[in-house]
């Protein structure tokens, strides 16, 4: 929601998509409607890329894993830490990685076939992983995405969100 407040054009595009899918007279956005909202999904993906729900994922290299770093195989038992925000803002994987650009997840923006599962390694290269990756991916990812979509769609549909000024302005910088 903070990104939608900062980018009113994106918020309006989401609102237009919601109205096109469910109409202006519907009581609410339903679960069945969410699958038809490609731009809303792109907004959620972009928000998760820039602001993953956890700062890092920690994994232990297993004997059957083939993890290579700088040409050397990483020994089984080694603890590996993935800084998720840095991964989602990697300049070698993303054009303008610090910019909020949901279009990157649309087919017209080069995101044809991009999904959370695909970007988390099922296609080989891991570009972002807000729910982890591989066989240890969060089993609640589908439910989380459903709820995110449902809440954001209904909040955008029901209210016009604007940023407060002064000390109440939204600060998207991480605070550690």
Beta strands, then each sheet from edge to edge (+ up, - down):
strand 1: 56-60
strand 2: 68-69
strand 3: 72-73
strand 4: 79-83
sheet 1: 1+ 4-
sheet 2: 2+ 3-
end
